[in-house]
Amino acid sequence: MSGHDRRDDHSSEELETLAGALNALPSLDPPPDLLPGVMAAAHRTRATGGRVAGSAGRVAMRRKVLWGLAAAAGIVLAVVAYSGFPADGEGTEGAIGAAGRYQAGTASDLTPGDQAAQDFLKSDLFHRIMKDESVRKALSDPVFIRALADPALRAALADPAFGRALRSADFQEALRSKGFASALQSKPFSDLMRRRKPD
Amino acid sequence: MYLIEDAGDEGLVQRSLSGDSEAFEMLVRRHQRAMYTVACRMLGSREEARDAVQSAFINAYQHLGSFDPRRRFFSWIYRIVVNECLNLLRARRPVDELSPDIAARGTPFDTAADAERARQVQAALLRLSPDARAVVVMRHYGELSYDEIAQALGVPSTTVKSRLYDARQRLGEMLLGWRALA
């Protein structure tokens, strides 16, 4: 019997009956350890910078993308590093102003740094980022202002790995992602910026 | 006062992206029942269903940045769960046991006949091919549109319709008393 013939065997009413029977199957209570298992793996993801351990976390996060986000925010700080760290209390106006001066080529007191960083700072992509309201908001966070004075951050910005991150495709992709601005404002990222150095 | 329970899925996703783990926990709480049910229907095993759903939510958490807020979160997580189930099914050996009794456990039925009918439907579902099962489950339990199913499975909408039609025919034949179901 062909499929076409079979089609004629069942009326639309019967098909509805079947659909009803399928729909009538009950929903099932999830086991009590489902939610804790997910959340424990999620916490491990954040704590380890992206890699999930254990049976529930078979899917590992791409750590390099996370670091790409960190590097993306780091570039904003790099602007400040090249143009001089704002004094405590000066706030984000100093940082953003310095970025603008650097990009416009009007800041004569900038210290040349990694060539990749300098190229990026003059790019259209960076220009758009600096105009983003969420980035400005992130930069106004007191945590960022305090981070600017951290010697470890200065060392991180001078690390050759930072320059390599700027050139990477992941970094460019991360900059364009919707999660970029959100990541900038997250506490984990703030913590990361305060204590981490590029791998 | 703002209650996290009242937040929409999209808002919870945004808060999760900002590092708010409570927001993500709310997303899991909100959808875990539906996702677990779907995984049970697909896999016929509670243990595997739990693992599949956990993996799917963790996968979602790790890729929240790629979620398109113009789409429904439900559809997105549903797709991840179904794909997780399909991967498990493809990795299975053909002789693995399936468990149709899963339909008759966990929820009280009005009558013994209802329970038996549910068991039969689940048993028939488990005899479908994974791809056919996926379209039935997505259509009947997820109430996803043809386009959403097509996107989830990476096939044209016409293929979805064709698979769904064939799957229903097959189910009708297996559930013998096709008319007895009424």
Chai-1 contact restraints between the chains, C-beta under 6 A:
chainA,res_idxA,chainB,res_idxB,connection_type,confidence,min_distance_angstrom,max_distance_angstrom,comment,restraint_id
A,R6,B,Q169,contact,1.0,0.0,6.0,A-B,restraint_1
A,H10,B,G172,contact,1.0,0.0,6.0,A-B,restraint_2
A,T17,B,L181,contact,1.0,0.0,6.0,A-B,restraint_3
A,T17,B,A182,contact,1.0,0.0,6.0,A-B,restraint_4
A,L18,B,R168,contact,1.0,0.0,6.0,A-B,restraint_5
A,L18,B,G172,contact,1.0,0.0,6.0,A-B,restraint_6
A,A21,B,V121,contact,1.0,0.0,6.0,A-B,restraint_7
A,A21,B,L181,contact,1.0,0.0,6.0,A-B,restraint_8
A,L22,B,H140,contact,1.0,0.0,6.0,A-B,restraint_9
A,N23,B,H140,contact,1.0,0.0,6.0,A-B,restraint_10
A,L25,B,A103,contact,1.0,0.0,6.0,A-B,restraint_11
A,L25,B,A118,contact,1.0,0.0,6.0,A-B,restraint_12
A,L25,B,V121,contact,1.0,0.0,6.0,A-B,restraint_13
A,P26,B,T107,contact,1.0,0.0,6.0,A-B,restraint_14
A,S27,B,R33,contact,1.0,0.0,6.0,A-B,restraint_15
A,S27,B,T37,contact,1.0,0.0,6.0,A-B,restraint_16
A,L28,B,Y36,contact,1.0,0.0,6.0,A-B,restraint_17
A,L28,B,T37,contact,1.0,0.0,6.0,A-B,restraint_18
A,L28,B,C40,contact,1.0,0.0,6.0,A-B,restraint_19
A,L28,B,G106,contact,1.0,0.0,6.0,A-B,restraint_20
A,D29,B,G106,contact,1.0,0.0,6.0,A-B,restraint_21
A,P30,B,Q32,contact,1.0,0.0,6.0,A-B,restraint_22
A,P30,B,R33,contact,1.0,0.0,6.0,A-B,restraint_23
A,P30,B,Y36,contact,1.0,0.0,6.0,A-B,restraint_24
A,P31,B,R50,contact,1.0,0.0,6.0,A-B,restraint_25
A,L34,B,Q32,contact,1.0,0.0,6.0,A-B,restraint_26
A,L34,B,R50,contact,1.0,0.0,6.0,A-B,restraint_27
A,L35,B,V28,contact,1.0,0.0,6.0,A-B,restraint_28
A,G37,B,Q54,contact,1.0,0.0,6.0,A-B,restraint_29
A,V38,B,V28,contact,1.0,0.0,6.0,A-B,restraint_30
A,V38,B,Q54,contact,1.0,0.0,6.0,A-B,restraint_31
A,V38,B,F57,contact,1.0,0.0,6.0,A-B,restraint_32
A,M39,B,E25,contact,1.0,0.0,6.0,A-B,restraint_33
A,A41,B,I58,contact,1.0,0.0,6.0,A-B,restraint_34
A,A42,B,Y61,contact,1.0,0.0,6.0,A-B,restraint_35
A,A56,B,Q54,contact,1.0,0.0,6.0,A-B,restraint_36
A,G57,B,I58,contact,1.0,0.0,6.0,A-B,restraint_37
A,R58,B,S55,contact,1.0,0.0,6.0,A-B,restraint_38
A,V59,B,N59,contact,1.0,0.0,6.0,A-B,restraint_39
A,M61,B,Q62,contact,1.0,0.0,6.0,A-B,restraint_40
A,S177,B,G65,contact,1.0,0.0,6.0,A-B,restraint_41
A,G179,B,L17,contact,1.0,0.0,6.0,A-B,restraint_42
A,G179,B,G65,contact,1.0,0.0,6.0,A-B,restraint_43
A,S182,B,L17,contact,1.0,0.0,6.0,A-B,restraint_44
A,S182,B,S18,contact,1.0,0.0,6.0,A-B,restraint_45
A,Q185,B,S18,contact,1.0,0.0,6.0,A-B,restraint_46
A,S186,B,S18,contact,1.0,0.0,6.0,A-B,restraint_47
A,S186,B,G19,contact,1.0,0.0,6.0,A-B,restraint_48
A,K187,B,G19,contact,1.0,0.0,6.0,A-B,restraint_49
A,P188,B,G19,contact,1.0,0.0,6.0,A-B,restraint_50
